[in-house]
Amino acid sequence: MKQKQRSWLITGCSTGLGYALAEYLIGSGEQVFATARNADSLHKLTEGHDNACALTLDVNRKEDIQAVVKFVEQRGGVDVLVNNAGYGYIAAVEEAEEDDYRKLFETNVFAPVALTRALLPGMRKRGSGHIVNISSVGGMIGNPGSGYYAATKFALIGFSESLFKEVSPLGLGVTVVLPGPFRTDWAGRSLQMARHPIAAYKKTVHDRVSDMNLNSGQQPGDPARAAKAIVTALNDPTPPLHLVLGKPGLDMVREKLAALGGEFEQWADLSQSADYPESER
């Protein structure tokens, strides 16, 4: 049975996974509202396609969010929201400056929260819709230099899990996507770093940054295949709540879960000792 045409609103479509997902969906005949801070940057993506529309959306501007939501709702609303816009930030916890990590949280956490909240009333009224939040394997694994970035992606996973339990009885779906290393701009021009490095963190943080720079453009993950995987997952009768993308990412998540389970078991007796004795309950 052919999947009916859906409408998608995707943030951060100028490059990377957002661009690849929008391109794949447009080619598949889906209705796509592709957004970027500068809609002109999406001309190549949407030109000549009746099923695609480029919209200006700075996810940190309430006025932009309100305008985009009003526009799409006047056209019947969206079936799928993809909160993809975000960026990477590398700095030791001590190195980071407050303005920098606050801006990171604004874009990576509070912006998808705001857009989700703005679209939920329409989805709830129609009794259908799906929210896709692009997190990261870094949302399950903290690495040196990624403390603030990981915190934003951990937050997005927790937000998605709670949202899923709230809206699934209403006929809505939620999927949080955890990409591993992909050949996007994440480690390139869009990556932000500490402005004042501290020499003490050379081996734990700065050498890792150097390795990332050397490997940028060589990552095994293919954004085009990732886009297809996301759509395939959402076409399933029971889409996953968590979707890891790429073998390296899957291997890392499996290793983390195994280590976490082992640690919990090692300290299980001490954990349980914190309860009142059964005789006093």
C-alpha positions as YAML, in Angstrom:
chain: A
units: angstrom
residues:
- id: 1
  name: MET
  ca: [0.00, 0.00, 0.00]
- id: 2
  name: LYS
  ca: [1.47, 3.36, -1.03]
- id: 3
  name: GLN
  ca: [2.31, 5.75, 1.81]
- id: 4
  name: LYS
  ca: [0.11, 8.85, 1.60]
- id: 5
  name: GLN
  ca: [1.88, 12.14, 1.00]
- id: 6
  name: ARG
  ca: [2.89, 13.85, 4.22]
- id: 7
  name: SER
  ca: [4.00, 17.38, 4.94]
- id: 8
  name: TRP
  ca: [7.35, 17.89, 6.67]
- id: 9
  name: LEU
  ca: [8.83, 20.92, 8.40]
- id: 10
  name: ILE
  ca: [12.61, 20.57, 8.68]
- id: 11
  name: THR
  ca: [14.96, 23.02, 10.39]
- id: 12
  name: GLY
  ca: [18.58, 23.58, 9.42]
- id: 13
  name: CYS
  ca: [18.32, 22.56, 5.77]
- id: 14
  name: SER
  ca: [21.21, 24.57, 4.34]
- id: 15
  name: THR
  ca: [23.75, 21.75, 4.79]
- id: 16
  name: GLY
  ca: [24.31, 18.29, 6.20]
- id: 17
  name: LEU
  ca: [21.58, 15.95, 7.35]
- id: 18
  name: GLY
  ca: [18.85, 18.59, 7.05]
- id: 19
  name: TYR
  ca: [19.69, 19.20, 3.39]
- id: 20
  name: ALA
  ca: [19.97, 15.47, 2.65]
- id: 21
  name: LEU
  ca: [16.64, 14.70, 4.32]
- id: 22
  name: ALA
  ca: [14.81, 17.52, 2.54]
- id: 23
  name: GLU
  ca: [16.32, 16.47, -0.80]
- id: 24
  name: TYR
  ca: [15.29, 12.84, -0.33]
- id: 25
  name: LEU
  ca: [11.75, 13.74, 0.70]
- id: 26
  name: ILE
  ca: [11.28, 16.19, -2.18]
- id: 27
  name: GLY
  ca: [12.43, 13.51, -4.59]
- id: 28
  name: SER
  ca: [9.98, 11.08, -2.98]
- id: 29
  name: GLY
  ca: [7.03, 13.39, -3.61]
- id: 30
  name: GLU
  ca: [6.48, 14.47, -0.02]
- id: 31
  name: GLN
  ca: [5.49, 18.05, 0.80]
- id: 32
  name: VAL
  ca: [8.51, 19.75, 2.35]
- id: 33
  name: PHE
  ca: [8.80, 23.05, 4.19]
- id: 34
  name: ALA
  ca: [12.57, 23.46, 4.24]
- id: 35
  name: THR
  ca: [13.93, 26.13, 6.55]
- id: 36
  name: ALA
  ca: [17.19, 27.95, 7.13]
- id: 37
  name: ARG
  ca: [18.27, 31.27, 8.59]
- id: 38
  name: ASN
  ca: [18.51, 32.48, 5.00]
- id: 39
  name: ALA
  ca: [15.86, 30.99, 2.72]
- id: 40
  name: ASP
  ca: [17.88, 32.06, -0.33]
- id: 41
  name: SER
  ca: [20.47, 29.42, 0.58]
- id: 42
  name: LEU
  ca: [17.81, 26.77, -0.19]
- id: 43
  name: HIS
  ca: [17.17, 27.93, -3.76]
- id: 44
  name: LYS
  ca: [19.02, 25.00, -5.31]
- id: 45
  name: LEU
  ca: [17.17, 22.55, -3.05]
- id: 46
  name: THR
  ca: [13.62, 23.73, -3.72]
- id: 47
  name: GLU
  ca: [13.73, 25.35, -7.16]
- id: 48
  name: GLY
  ca: [11.41, 23.74, -9.69]
- id: 49
  name: HIS
  ca: [9.60, 21.56, -7.16]
- id: 50
  name: ASP
  ca: [5.89, 22.19, -6.57]
- id: 51
  name: ASN
  ca: [6.08, 20.08, -3.40]
- id: 52
  name: ALA
  ca: [8.83, 22.15, -1.75]
- id: 53
  name: CYS
  ca: [8.87, 25.55, -0.11]
- id: 54
  name: ALA
  ca: [11.86, 27.42, 1.35]
- id: 55
  name: LEU
  ca: [11.19, 29.43, 4.49]
- id: 56
  name: THR
  ca: [13.36, 31.74, 6.55]
- id: 57
  name: LEU
  ca: [13.65, 30.47, 10.11]
- id: 58
  name: ASP
  ca: [16.20, 31.48, 12.70]
- id: 59
  name: VAL
  ca: [15.22, 28.98, 15.38]
- id: 60
  name: ASN
  ca: [16.33, 31.40, 18.09]
- id: 61
  name: ARG
  ca: [13.85, 34.09, 16.99]
- id: 62
  name: LYS
  ca: [10.34, 33.78, 18.41]
- id: 63
  name: GLU
  ca: [9.02, 35.98, 15.61]
- id: 64
  name: ASP
  ca: [10.38, 33.57, 12.98]
- id: 65
  name: ILE
  ca: [8.87, 30.56, 14.74]
- id: 66
  name: GLN
  ca: [5.48, 32.25, 14.98]
- id: 67
  name: ALA
  ca: [5.55, 33.27, 11.31]
- id: 68
  name: VAL
  ca: [6.54, 29.80, 10.09]
- id: 69
  name: VAL
  ca: [3.98, 28.01, 12.25]
- id: 70
  name: LYS
  ca: [1.24, 30.38, 11.06]
- id: 71
  name: PHE
  ca: [2.29, 29.79, 7.44]
- id: 72
  name: VAL
  ca: [2.24, 25.98, 7.65]
- id: 73
  name: GLU
  ca: [-0.95, 25.81, 9.69]
- id: 74
  name: GLN
  ca: [-2.74, 27.91, 7.08]
- id: 75
  name: ARG
  ca: [-1.74, 25.20, 4.60]
- id: 76
  name: GLY
  ca: [-3.12, 22.32, 6.62]
- id: 77
  name: GLY
  ca: [-0.33, 21.91, 9.17]
- id: 78
  name: VAL
  ca: [2.58, 19.51, 9.16]
- id: 79
  name: ASP
  ca: [2.59, 15.78, 9.67]
- id: 80
  name: VAL
  ca: [6.26, 15.59, 10.67]
- id: 81
  name: LEU
  ca: [8.42, 18.14, 12.45]
- id: 82
  name: VAL
  ca: [12.17, 17.52, 12.25]
- id: 83
  name: ASN
  ca: [14.16, 19.55, 14.77]
- id: 84
  name: ASN
  ca: [17.52, 19.30, 13.06]
- id: 85
  name: ALA
  ca: [19.11, 22.76, 13.43]
- id: 86
  name: GLY
  ca: [22.04, 22.81, 15.83]
- id: 87
  name: TYR
  ca: [25.81, 23.00, 16.00]
- id: 88
  name: GLY
  ca: [28.81, 21.52, 17.75]
- id: 89
  name: TYR
  ca: [30.90, 23.14, 20.45]
- id: 90
  name: ILE
  ca: [34.19, 21.81, 21.78]
- id: 91
  name: ALA
  ca: [35.72, 23.17, 24.98]
- id: 92
  name: ALA
  ca: [36.85, 21.80, 28.32]
- id: 93
  name: VAL
  ca: [34.30, 22.58, 31.01]
- id: 94
  name: GLU
  ca: [36.71, 25.08, 32.56]
- id: 95
  name: GLU
  ca: [37.60, 26.69, 29.22]
- id: 96
  name: ALA
  ca: [34.08, 27.50, 28.08]
- id: 97
  name: GLU
  ca: [32.67, 31.00, 28.37]
- id: 98
  name: GLU
  ca: [29.16, 31.55, 29.67]
- id: 99
  name: ASP
  ca: [27.90, 33.41, 26.60]
- id: 100
  name: ASP
  ca: [29.07, 30.56, 24.37]
- id: 101
  name: TYR
  ca: [27.44, 27.69, 26.22]
- id: 102
  name: ARG
  ca: [24.23, 29.63, 26.81]
- id: 103
  name: LYS
  ca: [23.94, 30.27, 23.07]
- id: 104
  name: LEU
  ca: [24.56, 26.55, 22.49]
- id: 105
  name: PHE
  ca: [21.67, 25.61, 24.78]
- id: 106
  name: GLU
  ca: [19.44, 28.21, 23.12]
- id: 107
  name: THR
  ca: [19.96, 26.62, 19.69]
- id: 108
  name: ASN
  ca: [20.31, 22.93, 20.55]
- id: 109
  name: VAL
  ca: [17.67, 22.65, 23.28]
- id: 110
  name: PHE
  ca: [15.37, 25.63, 23.78]
- id: 111
  name: ALA
  ca: [14.77, 26.20, 20.05]
- id: 112
  name: PRO
  ca: [13.46, 22.67, 19.37]
- id: 113
  name: VAL
  ca: [11.39, 22.89, 22.55]
- id: 114
  name: ALA
  ca: [9.84, 26.16, 21.36]
- id: 115
  name: LEU
  ca: [9.07, 24.85, 17.86]
- id: 116
  name: THR
  ca: [7.63, 21.63, 19.23]
- id: 117
  name: ARG
  ca: [5.37, 23.53, 21.63]
- id: 118
  name: ALA
  ca: [4.23, 25.83, 18.82]
- id: 119
  name: LEU
  ca: [3.20, 22.94, 16.55]
- id: 120
  name: LEU
  ca: [1.76, 20.58, 19.15]
- id: 121
  name: PRO
  ca: [-1.69, 22.24, 19.37]
- id: 122
  name: GLY
  ca: [-2.30, 21.71, 15.65]
- id: 123
  name: MET
  ca: [-1.06, 18.11, 15.74]
- id: 124
  name: ARG
  ca: [-3.11, 17.40, 18.85]
- id: 125
  name: LYS
  ca: [-6.24, 18.87, 17.28]
- id: 126
  name: ARG
  ca: [-5.79, 16.71, 14.17]
- id: 127
  name: GLY
  ca: [-4.94, 13.66, 16.28]
- id: 128
  name: SER
  ca: [-1.85, 12.84, 14.23]
- id: 129
  name: GLY
  ca: [1.72, 13.94, 13.76]
- id: 130
  name: HIS
  ca: [5.29, 12.93, 14.47]
- id: 131
  name: ILE
  ca: [8.15, 14.87, 16.06]
- id: 132
  name: VAL
  ca: [11.71, 13.93, 15.15]
- id: 133
  name: ASN
  ca: [14.49, 15.39, 17.29]
- id: 134
  name: ILE
  ca: [18.03, 15.08, 15.99]
- id: 135
  name: SER
  ca: [20.23, 14.37, 18.99]
- id: 136
  name: SER
  ca: [23.56, 12.53, 18.74]
- id: 137
  name: VAL
  ca: [25.45, 9.51, 20.01]
- id: 138
  name: GLY
  ca: [27.02, 12.30, 22.06]
- id: 139
  name: GLY
  ca: [23.65, 12.46, 23.81]
- id: 140
  name: MET
  ca: [24.47, 9.15, 25.47]
- id: 141
  name: ILE
  ca: [28.26, 9.35, 25.73]
- id: 142
  name: GLY
  ca: [30.15, 12.29, 27.19]
- id: 143
  name: ASN
  ca: [33.67, 12.79, 25.81]
- id: 144
  name: PRO
  ca: [36.48, 15.19, 26.73]
- id: 145
  name: GLY
  ca: [35.73, 18.64, 25.37]
- id: 146
  name: SER
  ca: [32.10, 17.78, 24.62]
- id: 147
  name: GLY
  ca: [30.63, 18.42, 28.05]
- id: 148
  name: TYR
  ca: [28.37, 21.27, 27.00]
- id: 149
  name: TYR
  ca: [27.47, 19.80, 23.61]
- id: 150
  name: ALA
  ca: [26.73, 16.43, 25.22]
- id: 151
  name: ALA
  ca: [24.58, 18.15, 27.83]
- id: 152
  name: THR
  ca: [22.40, 19.65, 25.10]
- id: 153
  name: LYS
  ca: [22.02, 16.31, 23.35]
- id: 154
  name: PHE
  ca: [21.39, 14.40, 26.59]
- id: 155
  name: ALA
  ca: [18.68, 16.98, 27.31]
- id: 156
  name: LEU
  ca: [17.07, 16.42, 23.91]
- id: 157
  name: ILE
  ca: [16.86, 12.67, 24.54]
- id: 158
  name: GLY
  ca: [15.23, 13.16, 27.94]
- id: 159
  name: PHE
  ca: [12.83, 15.71, 26.48]
- id: 160
  name: SER
  ca: [11.90, 13.30, 23.67]
- id: 161
  name: GLU
  ca: [11.33, 10.37, 26.02]
- id: 162
  name: SER
  ca: [9.02, 12.38, 28.25]
- id: 163
  name: LEU
  ca: [7.21, 13.90, 25.28]
- id: 164
  name: PHE
  ca: [6.64, 10.45, 23.82]
- id: 165
  name: LYS
  ca: [4.88, 9.28, 26.98]
- id: 166
  name: GLU
  ca: [2.71, 12.40, 26.99]
- id: 167
  name: VAL
  ca: [1.59, 12.46, 23.36]
- id: 168
  name: SER
  ca: [1.53, 8.83, 22.23]
- id: 169
  name: PRO
  ca: [-1.91, 8.27, 23.83]
- id: 170
  name: LEU
  ca: [-3.09, 11.24, 21.73]
- id: 171
  name: GLY
  ca: [-2.09, 9.62, 18.45]
- id: 172
  name: LEU
  ca: [1.22, 11.45, 18.05]
- id: 173
  name: GLY
  ca: [4.67, 9.94, 17.65]
- id: 174
  name: VAL
  ca: [8.18, 10.93, 18.73]
- id: 175
  name: THR
  ca: [11.54, 9.70, 17.50]
- id: 176
  name: VAL
  ca: [14.92, 10.90, 18.72]
- id: 177
  name: VAL
  ca: [17.74, 10.27, 16.25]
- id: 178
  name: LEU
  ca: [21.29, 9.58, 17.44]
- id: 179
  name: PRO
  ca: [23.78, 9.92, 14.57]
- id: 180
  name: GLY
  ca: [27.35, 8.76, 15.03]
- id: 181
  name: PRO
  ca: [30.18, 10.29, 12.97]
- id: 182
  name: PHE
  ca: [28.76, 11.51, 9.66]
- id: 183
  name: ARG
  ca: [30.33, 13.31, 6.74]
- id: 184
  name: THR
  ca: [28.65, 16.65, 7.38]
- id: 185
  name: ASP
  ca: [29.80, 20.14, 8.32]
- id: 186
  name: TRP
  ca: [29.58, 19.34, 12.03]
- id: 187
  name: ALA
  ca: [33.36, 19.17, 12.50]
- id: 188
  name: GLY
  ca: [34.00, 21.77, 9.80]
- id: 189
  name: ARG
  ca: [33.00, 25.40, 9.55]
- id: 190
  name: SER
  ca: [30.00, 25.07, 11.88]
- id: 191
  name: LEU
  ca: [32.03, 23.71, 14.80]
- id: 192
  name: GLN
  ca: [32.74, 26.25, 17.53]
- id: 193
  name: MET
  ca: [35.58, 25.94, 20.02]
- id: 194
  name: ALA
  ca: [36.94, 27.55, 23.17]
- id: 195
  name: ARG
  ca: [38.31, 31.01, 22.52]
- id: 196
  name: HIS
  ca: [40.92, 30.78, 25.29]
- id: 197
  name: PRO
  ca: [42.37, 27.25, 25.54]
- id: 198
  name: ILE
  ca: [44.05, 26.18, 28.77]
- id: 199
  name: ALA
  ca: [47.30, 24.28, 28.29]
- id: 200
  name: ALA
  ca: [46.50, 21.75, 31.02]
- id: 201
  name: TYR
  ca: [43.80, 20.23, 28.78]
- id: 202
  name: LYS
  ca: [46.06, 19.58, 25.79]
- id: 203
  name: LYS
  ca: [46.02, 15.78, 25.98]
- id: 204
  name: THR
  ca: [42.40, 15.32, 27.01]
- id: 205
  name: VAL
  ca: [40.72, 17.97, 24.84]
- id: 206
  name: HIS
  ca: [43.00, 19.75, 22.38]
- id: 207
  name: ASP
  ca: [44.56, 16.62, 20.90]
- id: 208
  name: ARG
  ca: [41.05, 15.26, 20.37]
- id: 209
  name: VAL
  ca: [40.14, 18.42, 18.48]
- id: 210
  name: SER
  ca: [43.20, 17.94, 16.28]
- id: 211
  name: ASP
  ca: [42.14, 14.35, 15.52]
- id: 212
  name: MET
  ca: [38.62, 15.54, 14.68]
- id: 213
  name: ASN
  ca: [40.00, 18.11, 12.27]
- id: 214
  name: LEU
  ca: [42.19, 15.51, 10.58]
- id: 215
  name: ASN
  ca: [39.25, 13.10, 10.17]
- id: 216
  name: SER
  ca: [36.72, 15.70, 9.05]
- id: 217
  name: GLY
  ca: [35.41, 14.67, 5.64]
- id: 218
  name: GLN
  ca: [36.44, 11.05, 6.20]
- id: 219
  name: GLN
  ca: [33.65, 9.99, 8.53]
- id: 220
  name: PRO
  ca: [31.91, 6.73, 7.52]
- id: 221
  name: GLY
  ca: [28.37, 8.07, 7.84]
- id: 222
  name: ASP
  ca: [26.56, 9.07, 4.63]
- id: 223
  name: PRO
  ca: [23.92, 11.82, 5.12]
- id: 224
  name: ALA
  ca: [21.93, 10.59, 2.11]
- id: 225
  name: ARG
  ca: [21.66, 7.09, 3.55]
- id: 226
  name: ALA
  ca: [20.84, 8.54, 6.96]
- id: 227
  name: ALA
  ca: [17.96, 10.47, 5.41]
- id: 228
  name: LYS
  ca: [16.58, 7.31, 3.84]
- id: 229
  name: ALA
  ca: [16.93, 5.45, 7.15]
- id: 230
  name: ILE
  ca: [14.94, 8.12, 9.01]
- id: 231
  name: VAL
  ca: [12.11, 7.99, 6.48]
- id: 232
  name: THR
  ca: [12.13, 4.18, 6.51]
- id: 233
  name: ALA
  ca: [11.81, 4.21, 10.30]
- id: 234
  name: LEU
  ca: [8.90, 6.64, 10.21]
- id: 235
  name: ASN
  ca: [7.15, 4.56, 7.54]
- id: 236
  name: ASP
  ca: [7.11, 1.60, 9.91]
- id: 237
  name: PRO
  ca: [3.79, 0.93, 11.68]
- id: 238
  name: THR
  ca: [5.64, 1.27, 15.01]
- id: 239
  name: PRO
  ca: [8.46, 3.80, 14.55]
- id: 240
  name: PRO
  ca: [11.25, 3.63, 17.13]
- id: 241
  name: LEU
  ca: [11.56, 6.11, 19.96]
- id: 242
  name: HIS
  ca: [15.36, 5.92, 19.66]
- id: 243
  name: LEU
  ca: [17.10, 5.53, 16.30]
- id: 244
  name: VAL
  ca: [20.89, 5.25, 16.19]
- id: 245
  name: LEU
  ca: [22.46, 5.95, 12.79]
- id: 246
  name: GLY
  ca: [25.73, 4.44, 11.58]
- id: 247
  name: LYS
  ca: [27.67, 1.36, 12.71]
- id: 248
  name: PRO
  ca: [30.31, 3.30, 14.69]
- id: 249
  name: GLY
  ca: [27.56, 5.06, 16.61]
- id: 250
  name: LEU
  ca: [25.71, 1.80, 17.24]
- id: 251
  name: ASP
  ca: [28.91, 0.16, 18.49]
- id: 252
  name: MET
  ca: [29.56, 3.07, 20.86]
- id: 253
  name: VAL
  ca: [26.02, 2.99, 22.25]
- id: 254
  name: ARG
  ca: [26.14, -0.78, 22.77]
- id: 255
  name: GLU
  ca: [29.46, -0.45, 24.60]
- id: 256
  name: LYS
  ca: [28.10, 2.34, 26.80]
- id: 257
  name: LEU
  ca: [24.95, 0.40, 27.71]
- id: 258
  name: ALA
  ca: [26.98, -2.71, 28.57]
- id: 259
  name: ALA
  ca: [29.35, -0.70, 30.75]
- id: 260
  name: LEU
  ca: [26.46, 1.10, 32.43]
- id: 261
  name: GLY
  ca: [24.65, -2.16, 33.19]
- id: 262
  name: GLY
  ca: [27.85, -3.66, 34.61]
- id: 263
  name: GLU
  ca: [28.44, -0.65, 36.85]
- id: 264
  name: PHE
  ca: [24.87, -0.70, 38.15]
- id: 265
  name: GLU
  ca: [25.18, -4.39, 39.02]
- id: 266
  name: GLN
  ca: [28.57, -3.90, 40.70]
- id: 267
  name: TRP
  ca: [27.08, -1.31, 43.05]
- id: 268
  name: ALA
  ca: [23.59, -2.81, 43.30]
- id: 269
  name: ASP
  ca: [23.87, -3.79, 46.98]
- id: 270
  name: LEU
  ca: [25.01, -0.33, 47.98]
- id: 271
  name: SER
  ca: [22.29, 1.25, 45.83]
- id: 272
  name: GLN
  ca: [19.58, -0.80, 47.55]
- id: 273
  name: SER
  ca: [21.03, -0.09, 51.01]
- id: 274
  name: ALA
  ca: [19.73, 3.49, 50.72]
- id: 275
  name: ASP
  ca: [16.10, 2.35, 51.16]
- id: 276
  name: TYR
  ca: [14.26, 2.03, 54.47]
- id: 277
  name: PRO
  ca: [14.35, -1.59, 55.70]
- id: 278
  name: GLU
  ca: [11.25, -3.50, 54.62]
- id: 279
  name: SER
  ca: [10.16, -3.75, 58.26]
- id: 280
  name: GLU
  ca: [9.90, 0.05, 58.41]
- id: 281
  name: ARG
  ca: [7.97, 0.61, 55.19]
...
